[in-house]
Amino acid sequence: MSETLTYAPRKAIKSQSLVDFIAEWMDSQLPPAQVQAKLWTMYFNGSLMKMGAGAGLLFVSPLGVHMRYVIRIHFAASNNVAEYEALVNGLKIAIELGVRRLDLRGDSQLVIDQVMKSSSCHDPKMEAYYKEVRRLEDKFHALELVHVTRRYNEAADELAKIVSTRGTVPLDTFSRDLHEPSVDLGSGDGVETTAPHPTDAFEALLVAAEVMEVEQRPGRPFD
């Protein structure tokens, strides 16, 4: 008599197999330790209105995913200070995200010229911000600063105006409150006086991890 093979569905997974499966699944869900060193783009802008000052930032990942930030400035600031705060805080956020190659784009001719050494900083406040930018520059493998006209910086400009007029921040946008300058404006030596909020940094890292996870999936559309 020949043997008859029968097939039955597996009703349970052996306990060790289940443990192995869960371990593999958890490993695949963990965010990467650091965002890969690919070129990101950051648009930045500062704004001064009657209601106050603020800064807007738009990060664009290597494959086009957008991350938006606004910074409410709660101290007396000129428009140039707001522009520098946008640049300095944008660099700090990029460092938190693990970005190491960054293309910076802003529409402030004065800030761009000073940072690119096209013009000297006669104002001690501007000198302090300039030195802080240079200090943060060392945290990157590649950093490029490009001047763009306002029409090509509309997203960051709109975000800056929202917070400088104390408007409602969009739900898809991170927000921070800055109660004192990011540099020592008294001595002009560029010493950092404020630290990033840990909760903001953690949330930003989670978003960056999600961005990278999405970008690594084949066949997915991007924003």
TIKE-409300 format. One record per residue: residue in three letters; x, y, z of N, C-alpha, C in turn. Coordinates in steps of 0.02 Angstrom, whole numbers, padded with zeros to 5 digits. Layout:
! residues N
+-----+--------+--------+--------+--------+--------+--------+--------+--------+--------+
!  aa !   n_xx !   n_yy !   n_zz !  ca_xx !  ca_yy !  ca_zz !   c_xx !   c_yy !   c_zz !
+-----+--------+--------+--------+--------+--------+--------+--------+--------+--------+
! ALA !      X !      Y !      Z !      X !      Y !      Z !      X !      Y !      Z !
...
+-----+--------+--------+--------+--------+--------+--------+--------+--------+--------+
//
This chain:
! residues 223
+-----+--------+--------+--------+--------+--------+--------+--------+--------+--------+
!  aa !   n_xx !   n_yy !   n_zz !  ca_xx !  ca_yy !  ca_zz !   c_xx !   c_yy !   c_zz !
+-----+--------+--------+--------+--------+--------+--------+--------+--------+--------+
! MET !  00043 ! -00060 !  00000 !  00000 !  00000 !  00000 !  00045 !  00062 !  00000 !
! SER !  00030 !  00107 ! -00045 !  00070 !  00168 ! -00048 !  00047 !  00218 !  00005 !
! GLU !  00096 !  00255 !  00028 !  00079 !  00305 !  00079 !  00044 !  00365 !  00048 !
! THR ! -00003 !  00393 !  00087 ! -00039 !  00453 !  00064 ! -00017 !  00512 !  00106 !
! LEU !  00006 !  00564 !  00070 !  00028 !  00624 !  00105 ! -00032 !  00671 !  00116 !
! THR ! -00039 !  00695 !  00174 ! -00093 !  00742 !  00189 ! -00062 !  00807 !  00215 !
! TYR ! -00094 !  00862 !  00200 ! -00070 !  00928 !  00221 ! -00122 !  00960 !  00266 !
! ALA ! -00098 !  00987 !  00320 ! -00143 !  01021 !  00367 ! -00114 !  01089 !  00383 !
! PRO ! -00156 !  01140 !  00389 ! -00130 !  01207 !  00406 ! -00100 !  01209 !  00475 !
! ARG ! -00046 !  01246 !  00482 ! -00014 !  01253 !  00548 ! -00057 !  01297 !  00591 !
! LYS ! -00076 !  01270 !  00648 ! -00121 !  01307 !  00692 ! -00084 !  01349 !  00744 !
! ALA ! -00020 !  01335 !  00753 !  00017 !  01373 !  00803 !  00090 !  01376 !  00784 !
! ILE !  00123 !  01429 !  00805 !  00194 !  01436 !  00794 !  00230 !  01414 !  00857 !
! LYS !  00281 !  01374 !  00849 !  00319 !  01352 !  00908 !  00345 !  01413 !  00946 !
! SER !  00349 !  01406 !  01011 !  00367 !  01463 !  01052 !  00433 !  01494 !  01033 !
! GLN !  00486 !  01453 !  01019 !  00550 !  01482 !  01001 !  00546 !  01518 !  00934 !
! SER !  00508 !  01489 !  00887 !  00500 !  01522 !  00823 !  00466 !  01589 !  00831 !
! LEU !  00417 !  01592 !  00875 !  00381 !  01654 !  00887 !  00429 !  01706 !  00917 !
! VAL !  00471 !  01685 !  00964 !  00520 !  01731 !  00994 !  00567 !  01758 !  00941 !
! ASP !  00592 !  01712 !  00896 !  00637 !  01733 !  00844 !  00604 !  01782 !  00796 !
! PHE !  00540 !  01767 !  00780 !  00503 !  01811 !  00735 !  00495 !  01881 !  00764 !
! ILE !  00477 !  01885 !  00828 !  00467 !  01949 !  00861 !  00533 !  01987 !  00864 !
! ALA !  00588 !  01952 !  00879 !  00653 !  01985 !  00883 !  00673 !  02014 !  00816 !
! GLU !  00662 !  01976 !  00761 !  00679 !  02000 !  00695 !  00635 !  02059 !  00676 !
! TRP !  00571 !  02055 !  00694 !  00524 !  02109 !  00677 !  00543 !  02173 !  00715 !
! MET !  00561 !  02166 !  00779 !  00580 !  02225 !  00819 !  00643 !  02257 !  00791 !
! ASP !  00691 !  02216 !  00770 !  00752 !  02244 !  00741 !  00737 !  02284 !  00678 !
! SER !  00689 !  02260 !  00638 !  00673 !  02295 !  00576 !  00635 !  02359 !  00589 !
! GLN !  00603 !  02365 !  00648 !  00564 !  02425 !  00663 !  00605 !  02479 !  00698 !
! LEU !  00663 !  02462 !  00724 !  00703 !  02512 !  00760 !  00729 !  02564 !  00711 !
! PRO !  00726 !  02628 !  00731 !  00751 !  02681 !  00687 !  00827 !  02675 !  00680 !
! PRO !  00855 !  02697 !  00625 !  00927 !  02695 !  00617 !  00960 !  02740 !  00668 !
! ALA !  01020 !  02723 !  00689 !  01055 !  02762 !  00740 !  01069 !  02833 !  00716 !
! GLN !  01075 !  02841 !  00650 !  01091 !  02907 !  00624 !  01066 !  02912 !  00552 !
! VAL !  01041 !  02971 !  00534 !  01020 !  02981 !  00466 !  01080 !  02975 !  00420 !
! GLN !  01072 !  02939 !  00366 !  01128 !  02929 !  00321 !  01155 !  02995 !  00293 !
! ALA !  01219 !  02995 !  00280 !  01252 !  03057 !  00259 !  01238 !  03072 !  00186 !
! LYS !  01176 !  03089 !  00171 !  01157 !  03111 !  00104 !  01139 !  03185 !  00108 !
! LEU !  01136 !  03216 !  00051 !  01126 !  03288 !  00049 !  01054 !  03307 !  00064 !
! TRP !  01044 !  03346 !  00116 !  00980 !  03376 !  00133 !  00983 !  03450 !  00112 !
! THR !  00923 !  03479 !  00106 !  00918 !  03551 !  00091 !  00878 !  03584 !  00146 !
! MET !  00901 !  03642 !  00168 !  00865 !  03680 !  00219 !  00853 !  03751 !  00195 !
! TYR !  00789 !  03771 !  00192 !  00770 !  03840 !  00177 !  00757 !  03875 !  00244 !
! PHE !  00783 !  03935 !  00252 !  00774 !  03970 !  00316 !  00755 !  04043 !  00304 !
! ASN !  00718 !  04070 !  00352 !  00699 !  04141 !  00347 !  00679 !  04167 !  00415 !
! GLY !  00696 !  04230 !  00429 !  00676 !  04263 !  00490 !  00629 !  04320 !  00474 !
! SER !  00587 !  04338 !  00522 !  00537 !  04390 !  00510 !  00527 !  04431 !  00573 !
! LEU !  00519 !  04496 !  00564 !  00504 !  04542 !  00619 !  00440 !  04579 !  00603 !
! MET !  00391 !  04573 !  00648 !  00327 !  04606 !  00640 !  00311 !  04645 !  00704 !
! LYS !  00255 !  04681 !  00704 !  00235 !  04718 !  00763 !  00223 !  04673 !  00822 !
! MET !  00198 !  04613 !  00809 !  00182 !  04565 !  00863 !  00244 !  04532 !  00891 !
! GLY !  00298 !  04531 !  00853 !  00359 !  04499 !  00877 !  00402 !  04474 !  00820 !
! ALA !  00448 !  04430 !  00836 !  00493 !  04403 !  00786 !  00488 !  04327 !  00785 !
! GLY !  00508 !  04298 !  00730 !  00506 !  04226 !  00724 !  00548 !  04201 !  00666 !
! ALA !  00555 !  04136 !  00662 !  00594 !  04106 !  00609 !  00558 !  04045 !  00581 !
! GLY !  00568 !  04033 !  00517 !  00537 !  03976 !  00484 !  00590 !  03934 !  00450 !
! LEU !  00582 !  03868 !  00453 !  00630 !  03822 !  00423 !  00594 !  03768 !  00385 !
! LEU !  00621 !  03751 !  00327 !  00595 !  03695 !  00288 !  00654 !  03650 !  00271 !
! PHE !  00651 !  03588 !  00295 !  00701 !  03538 !  00278 !  00673 !  03493 !  00224 !
! VAL !  00714 !  03479 !  00174 !  00695 !  03433 !  00120 !  00745 !  03376 !  00120 !
! SER !  00721 !  03315 !  00130 !  00765 !  03257 !  00132 !  00792 !  03241 !  00063 !
! PRO !  00841 !  03196 !  00058 !  00870 !  03180 ! -00008 !  00819 !  03159 ! -00060 !
! LEU !  00763 !  03130 ! -00039 !  00713 !  03108 ! -00087 !  00649 !  03150 ! -00086 !
! GLY !  00654 !  03209 ! -00055 !  00599 !  03257 ! -00061 !  00548 !  03259 ! -00006 !
! VAL !  00557 !  03223 !  00049 !  00510 !  03226 !  00105 !  00522 !  03291 !  00143 !
! HIS !  00468 !  03326 !  00161 !  00473 !  03392 !  00193 !  00463 !  03388 !  00269 !
! MET !  00504 !  03426 !  00305 !  00496 !  03434 !  00377 !  00497 !  03509 !  00392 !
! ARG !  00446 !  03533 !  00428 !  00438 !  03605 !  00440 !  00448 !  03622 !  00514 !
! TYR !  00481 !  03678 !  00526 !  00492 !  03702 !  00594 !  00477 !  03777 !  00597 !
! VAL !  00452 !  03799 !  00655 !  00446 !  03870 !  00669 !  00477 !  03884 !  00737 !
! ILE !  00504 !  03944 !  00744 !  00537 !  03964 !  00807 !  00508 !  04031 !  00828 !
! ARG !  00476 !  04033 !  00886 !  00450 !  04095 !  00913 !  00505 !  04129 !  00953 !
! ILE !  00520 !  04191 !  00935 !  00572 !  04229 !  00969 !  00539 !  04275 !  01021 !
! HIS !  00557 !  04265 !  01084 !  00525 !  04302 !  01138 !  00572 !  04355 !  01169 !
! PHE !  00618 !  04380 !  01131 !  00660 !  04434 !  01156 !  00666 !  04487 !  01100 !
! ALA !  00688 !  04547 !  01119 !  00693 !  04601 !  01070 !  00744 !  04582 !  01017 !
! ALA !  00723 !  04582 !  00955 !  00767 !  04560 !  00900 !  00754 !  04602 !  00838 !
! SER !  00807 !  04617 !  00802 !  00801 !  04650 !  00738 !  00785 !  04598 !  00684 !
! ASN !  00772 !  04620 !  00624 !  00758 !  04573 !  00570 !  00821 !  04531 !  00555 !
! ASN !  00880 !  04563 !  00559 !  00942 !  04526 !  00546 !  00955 !  04473 !  00599 !
! VAL !  00939 !  04489 !  00662 !  00946 !  04440 !  00716 !  00899 !  04382 !  00704 !
! ALA !  00838 !  04396 !  00683 !  00790 !  04343 !  00668 !  00815 !  04298 !  00612 !
! GLU !  00847 !  04328 !  00562 !  00875 !  04289 !  00506 !  00931 !  04243 !  00532 !
! TYR !  00974 !  04271 !  00574 !  01029 !  04231 !  00601 !  01004 !  04176 !  00647 !
! GLU !  00952 !  04192 !  00686 !  00923 !  04141 !  00730 !  00894 !  04083 !  00689 !
! ALA !  00865 !  04100 !  00632 !  00839 !  04047 !  00588 !  00896 !  04003 !  00564 !
! LEU !  00951 !  04033 !  00543 !  01008 !  03995 !  00518 !  01040 !  03953 !  00574 !
! VAL !  01054 !  03984 !  00631 !  01087 !  03949 !  00686 !  01045 !  03891 !  00712 !
! ASN !  00980 !  03904 !  00724 !  00937 !  03852 !  00750 !  00925 !  03797 !  00698 !
! GLY !  00924 !  03817 !  00634 !  00918 !  03766 !  00582 !  00977 !  03719 !  00581 !
! LEU !  01037 !  03747 !  00590 !  01097 !  03705 !  00593 !  01094 !  03658 !  00654 !
! LYS !  01071 !  03683 !  00710 !  01066 !  03642 !  00770 !  01016 !  03585 !  00760 !
! ILE !  00960 !  03600 !  00729 !  00910 !  03548 !  00716 !  00938 !  03496 !  00669 !
! ALA !  00973 !  03518 !  00617 !  01003 !  03471 !  00570 !  01052 !  03425 !  00606 !
! ILE !  01090 !  03452 !  00653 !  01137 !  03411 !  00691 !  01099 !  03360 !  00733 !
! GLU !  01044 !  03381 !  00764 !  01002 !  03335 !  00802 !  00976 !  03278 !  00758 !
! LEU !  00959 !  03294 !  00697 !  00932 !  03245 !  00651 !  00985 !  03197 !  00624 !
! GLY !  01048 !  03213 !  00636 !  01101 !  03171 !  00610 !  01122 !  03188 !  00540 !
! VAL !  01098 !  03245 !  00514 !  01116 !  03266 !  00446 !  01189 !  03288 !  00446 !
! ARG !  01227 !  03265 !  00396 !  01298 !  03284 !  00392 !  01315 !  03319 !  00326 !
! ARG !  01270 !  03317 !  00279 !  01280 !  03353 !  00216 !  01218 !  03397 !  00205 !
! LEU !  01229 !  03462 !  00204 !  01172 !  03508 !  00204 !  01182 !  03566 !  00156 !
! ASP !  01131 !  03579 !  00116 !  01129 !  03635 !  00070 !  01083 !  03687 !  00100 !
! LEU !  01111 !  03746 !  00118 !  01072 !  03799 !  00151 !  01051 !  03851 !  00101 !
! ARG !  00988 !  03872 !  00105 !  00963 !  03922 !  00059 !  00922 !  03974 !  00097 !
! GLY !  00941 !  04037 !  00089 !  00905 !  04092 !  00122 !  00904 !  04153 !  00078 !
! ASP !  00859 !  04201 !  00094 !  00852 !  04260 !  00052 !  00880 !  04323 !  00084 !
! SER !  00916 !  04316 !  00141 !  00947 !  04374 !  00173 !  01016 !  04384 !  00143 !
! GLN !  01022 !  04436 !  00103 !  01086 !  04450 !  00070 !  01140 !  04466 !  00121 !
! LEU !  01122 !  04502 !  00174 !  01171 !  04521 !  00225 !  01199 !  04460 !  00260 !
! VAL !  01155 !  04415 !  00282 !  01178 !  04355 !  00318 !  01220 !  04311 !  00273 !
! ILE !  01198 !  04301 !  00211 !  01235 !  04260 !  00164 !  01304 !  04289 !  00152 !
! ASP !  01308 !  04355 !  00140 !  01372 !  04387 !  00125 !  01419 !  04384 !  00185 !
! GLN !  01392 !  04394 !  00245 !  01435 !  04392 !  00304 !  01463 !  04322 !  00316 !
! VAL !  01420 !  04271 !  00311 !  01442 !  04203 !  00323 !  01491 !  04180 !  00269 !
! MET !  01479 !  04202 !  00207 !  01523 !  04184 !  00152 !  01584 !  04229 !  00148 !
! LYS !  01591 !  04275 !  00198 !  01649 !  04320 !  00203 !  01652 !  04370 !  00145 !
! SER !  01594 !  04383 !  00115 !  01593 !  04434 !  00063 !  01592 !  04504 !  00093 !
! SER !  01569 !  04509 !  00155 !  01569 !  04573 !  00190 !  01587 !  04561 !  00263 !
! SER !  01616 !  04610 !  00294 !  01637 !  04603 !  00364 !  01580 !  04620 !  00411 !
! CYS !  01585 !  04594 !  00472 !  01534 !  04607 !  00523 !  01558 !  04665 !  00568 !
! HIS !  01529 !  04723 !  00558 !  01547 !  04781 !  00599 !  01506 !  04783 !  00664 !
! ASP !  01448 !  04751 !  00664 !  01405 !  04748 !  00723 !  01427 !  04689 !  00766 !
! PRO !  01442 !  04701 !  00831 !  01462 !  04645 !  00875 !  01411 !  04589 !  00878 !
! LYS !  01346 !  04606 !  00873 !  01294 !  04555 !  00874 !  01300 !  04509 !  00813 !
! MET !  01310 !  04539 !  00755 !  01317 !  04499 !  00694 !  01381 !  04457 !  00697 !
! GLU !  01433 !  04485 !  00727 !  01496 !  04449 !  00734 !  01486 !  04387 !  00778 !
! ALA !  01446 !  04394 !  00831 !  01434 !  04337 !  00875 !  01397 !  04282 !  00839 !
! TYR !  01347 !  04301 !  00800 !  01310 !  04250 !  00762 !  01354 !  04218 !  00708 !
! TYR !  01394 !  04259 !  00676 !  01440 !  04233 !  00625 !  01486 !  04180 !  00654 !
! LYS !  01514 !  04194 !  00713 !  01558 !  04146 !  00745 !  01521 !  04082 !  00765 !
! GLU !  01459 !  04089 !  00785 !  01420 !  04030 !  00803 !  01407 !  03986 !  00742 !
! VAL !  01392 !  04017 !  00686 !  01383 !  03979 !  00624 !  01447 !  03942 !  00606 !
! ARG !  01503 !  03975 !  00613 !  01568 !  03943 !  00599 !  01581 !  03885 !  00647 !
! ARG !  01561 !  03893 !  00710 !  01571 !  03839 !  00758 !  01529 !  03778 !  00740 !
! LEU !  01466 !  03790 !  00720 !  01422 !  03735 !  00702 !  01442 !  03703 !  00636 !
! GLU !  01475 !  03741 !  00594 !  01496 !  03716 !  00528 !  01541 !  03655 !  00534 !
! ASP !  01580 !  03653 !  00588 !  01627 !  03598 !  00598 !  01592 !  03531 !  00612 !
! LYS !  01526 !  03534 !  00627 !  01488 !  03472 !  00642 !  01467 !  03436 !  00578 !
! PHE !  01478 !  03467 !  00520 !  01455 !  03439 !  00457 !  01514 !  03416 !  00414 !
! HIS !  01499 !  03366 !  00373 !  01548 !  03344 !  00324 !  01549 !  03390 !  00264 !
! ALA !  01491 !  03416 !  00246 !  01485 !  03461 !  00189 !  01429 !  03510 !  00203 !
! LEU !  01443 !  03574 !  00192 !  01394 !  03627 !  00205 !  01402 !  03680 !  00151 !
! GLU !  01346 !  03697 !  00119 !  01348 !  03749 !  00067 !  01292 !  03799 !  00079 !
! LEU !  01308 !  03862 !  00073 !  01260 !  03915 !  00085 !  01247 !  03953 !  00020 !
! VAL !  01183 !  03957 !  00001 !  01165 !  03987 ! -00063 !  01112 !  04041 ! -00052 !
! HIS !  01121 !  04098 ! -00085 !  01070 !  04151 ! -00082 !  01019 !  04138 ! -00136 !
! VAL !  00954 !  04142 ! -00115 !  00899 !  04135 ! -00163 !  00853 !  04195 ! -00155 !
! THR !  00816 !  04211 ! -00206 !  00767 !  04265 ! -00202 !  00707 !  04241 ! -00161 !
! ARG !  00668 !  04289 ! -00136 !  00613 !  04272 ! -00092 !  00562 !  04226 ! -00125 !
! ARG !  00554 !  04232 ! -00190 !  00505 !  04190 ! -00225 !  00523 !  04116 ! -00220 !
! TYR !  00587 !  04101 ! -00209 !  00609 !  04032 ! -00203 !  00617 !  04011 ! -00130 !
! ASN !  00594 !  04054 ! -00085 !  00599 !  04040 ! -00014 !  00531 !  04050 !  00020 !
! GLU !  00479 !  04040 ! -00018 !  00411 !  04057 !  00005 !  00389 !  04015 !  00065 !
! ALA !  00407 !  03951 !  00066 !  00385 !  03908 !  00120 !  00413 !  03930 !  00187 !
! ALA !  00479 !  03943 !  00189 !  00510 !  03966 !  00251 !  00485 !  04036 !  00269 !
! ASP !  00474 !  04078 !  00220 !  00450 !  04146 !  00231 !  00380 !  04145 !  00262 !
! GLU !  00338 !  04102 !  00236 !  00269 !  04096 !  00262 !  00269 !  04072 !  00334 !
! LEU !  00312 !  04023 !  00350 !  00316 !  03997 !  00418 !  00342 !  04051 !  00466 !
! ALA !  00391 !  04090 !  00443 !  00418 !  04144 !  00485 !  00366 !  04197 !  00500 !
! LYS !  00325 !  04213 !  00451 !  00273 !  04263 !  00460 !  00218 !  04238 !  00507 !
! ILE !  00204 !  04174 !  00504 !  00152 !  04145 !  00549 !  00172 !  04156 !  00622 !
! VAL !  00235 !  04140 !  00639 !  00255 !  04146 !  00709 !  00270 !  04217 !  00729 !
! SER !  00294 !  04259 !  00683 !  00308 !  04329 !  00701 !  00243 !  04369 !  00711 !
! THR !  00189 !  04345 !  00682 !  00123 !  04376 !  00693 !  00084 !  04339 !  00747 !
! ARG !  00117 !  04288 !  00777 !  00087 !  04247 !  00829 !  00023 !  04212 !  00804 !
! GLY !  00027 !  04189 !  00742 ! -00029 !  04153 !  00713 ! -00028 !  04080 !  00734 !
! THR ! -00076 !  04043 !  00709 ! -00084 !  03972 !  00726 ! -00034 !  03930 !  00686 !
! VAL !  00006 !  03891 !  00720 !  00056 !  03849 !  00687 !  00022 !  03789 !  00656 !
! PRO !  00036 !  03773 !  00593 !  00006 !  03714 !  00561 !  00021 !  03650 !  00600 !
! LEU ! -00025 !  03603 !  00596 ! -00019 !  03541 !  00635 !  00041 !  03499 !  00613 !
! ASP !  00062 !  03506 !  00551 !  00118 !  03465 !  00526 !  00185 !  03500 !  00536 !
! THR !  00188 !  03547 !  00583 !  00249 !  03587 !  00592 !  00273 !  03584 !  00664 !
! PHE !  00337 !  03572 !  00674 !  00368 !  03574 !  00740 !  00374 !  03647 !  00761 !
! SER !  00369 !  03660 !  00826 !  00377 !  03729 !  00850 !  00422 !  03731 !  00912 !
! ARG !  00458 !  03785 !  00918 !  00502 !  03796 !  00975 !  00495 !  03868 !  00998 !
! ASP !  00509 !  03879 !  01061 !  00507 !  03946 !  01090 !  00578 !  03965 !  01112 !
! LEU !  00601 !  04023 !  01090 !  00668 !  04047 !  01106 !  00661 !  04108 !  01150 !
! HIS !  00681 !  04101 !  01213 !  00672 !  04156 !  01261 !  00734 !  04199 !  01270 !
! GLU !  00790 !  04177 !  01243 !  00851 !  04218 !  01244 !  00892 !  04202 !  01182 !
! PRO !  00936 !  04247 !  01163 !  00975 !  04236 !  01102 !  01016 !  04171 !  01104 !
! SER !  01029 !  04144 !  01046 !  01069 !  04083 !  01041 !  01143 !  04095 !  01051 !
! VAL !  01163 !  04159 !  01055 !  01232 !  04178 !  01066 !  01235 !  04231 !  01121 !
! ASP !  01294 !  04242 !  01147 !  01304 !  04294 !  01197 !  01311 !  04361 !  01161 !
! LEU !  01258 !  04400 !  01161 !  01260 !  04464 !  01125 !  01295 !  04519 !  01165 !
! GLY !  01312 !  04504 !  01227 !  01347 !  04554 !  01267 !  01421 !  04557 !  01251 !
! SER !  01452 !  04498 !  01248 !  01524 !  04498 !  01236 !  01542 !  04488 !  01163 !
! GLY !  01494 !  04460 !  01125 !  01507 !  04449 !  01054 !  01554 !  04393 !  01039 !
! ASP !  01563 !  04346 !  01088 !  01611 !  04292 !  01077 !  01579 !  04229 !  01050 !
! GLY !  01512 !  04231 !  01037 !  01480 !  04175 !  01005 !  01469 !  04115 !  01049 !
! VAL !  01467 !  04124 !  01116 !  01456 !  04068 !  01161 !  01382 !  04050 !  01161 !
! GLU !  01368 !  03987 !  01154 !  01298 !  03964 !  01153 !  01268 !  03971 !  01222 !
! THR !  01207 !  03998 !  01224 !  01174 !  04009 !  01289 !  01111 !  03968 !  01297 !
! THR !  01086 !  03938 !  01245 !  01025 !  03899 !  01250 !  01037 !  03830 !  01222 !
! ALA !  01001 !  03782 !  01251 !  01007 !  03713 !  01228 !  00940 !  03691 !  01198 !
! PRO !  00940 !  03646 !  01149 !  00878 !  03622 !  01120 !  00837 !  03584 !  01170 !
! HIS !  00772 !  03591 !  01165 !  00726 !  03555 !  01209 !  00731 !  03481 !  01195 !
! PRO !  00743 !  03437 !  01246 !  00753 !  03366 !  01233 !  00693 !  03333 !  01200 !
! THR !  00633 !  03354 !  01218 !  00574 !  03324 !  01188 !  00571 !  03339 !  01114 !
! ASP !  00586 !  03401 !  01096 !  00587 !  03419 !  01025 !  00638 !  03378 !  00987 !
! ALA !  00697 !  03369 !  01018 !  00750 !  03331 !  00985 !  00729 !  03259 !  00974 !
! PHE !  00697 !  03229 !  01025 !  00675 !  03159 !  01019 !  00623 !  03152 !  00965 !
! GLU !  00574 !  03197 !  00965 !  00522 !  03194 !  00915 !  00551 !  03204 !  00845 !
! ALA !  00599 !  03250 !  00839 !  00629 !  03261 !  00774 !  00667 !  03200 !  00750 !
! LEU !  00701 !  03166 !  00795 !  00737 !  03106 !  00776 !  00689 !  03051 !  00753 !
! LEU !  00631 !  03046 !  00786 !  00582 !  02996 !  00766 !  00556 !  03012 !  00695 !
! VAL !  00543 !  03076 !  00682 !  00520 !  03094 !  00616 !  00573 !  03081 !  00564 !
! ALA !  00636 !  03097 !  00581 !  00691 !  03084 !  00534 !  00697 !  03010 !  00519 !
! ALA !  00688 !  02969 !  00571 !  00691 !  02896 !  00561 !  00635 !  02873 !  00515 !
! GLU !  00575 !  02902 !  00524 !  00519 !  02884 !  00481 !  00532 !  02906 !  00410 !
! VAL !  00562 !  02965 !  00402 !  00579 !  02989 !  00335 !  00625 !  02941 !  00300 !
! MET !  00679 !  02920 !  00335 !  00727 !  02876 !  00305 !  00697 !  02807 !  00290 !
! GLU !  00652 !  02785 !  00335 !  00619 !  02720 !  00324 !  00577 !  02722 !  00261 !
! VAL !  00540 !  02777 !  00252 !  00498 !  02784 !  00193 !  00540 !  02787 !  00131 !
! GLU !  00595 !  02824 !  00134 !  00638 !  02833 !  00075 !  00671 !  02768 !  00053 !
! GLN !  00680 !  02722 !  00101 !  00714 !  02660 !  00085 !  00666 !  02607 !  00059 !
! ARG !  00601 !  02621 !  00059 !  00552 !  02573 !  00033 !  00545 !  02583 ! -00042 !
! PRO !  00553 !  02531 ! -00081 !  00546 !  02538 ! -00154 !  00473 !  02549 ! -00174 !
! GLY !  00465 !  02591 ! -00224 !  00398 !  02598 ! -00253 !  00351 !  02641 ! -00215 !
! ARG !  00375 !  02678 ! -00164 !  00330 !  02722 ! -00126 !  00333 !  02792 ! -00153 !
! PRO !  00275 !  02824 ! -00161 !  00275 !  02895 ! -00184 !  00299 !  02939 ! -00127 !
! PHE !  00324 !  02998 ! -00144 !  00349 !  03044 ! -00094 !  00313 !  03111 ! -00100 !
! ASP !  00312 !  03146 ! -00042 !  00281 !  03213 ! -00042 !  00324 !  03262 ! -00079 !
+-----+--------+--------+--------+--------+--------+--------+--------+--------+--------+
//
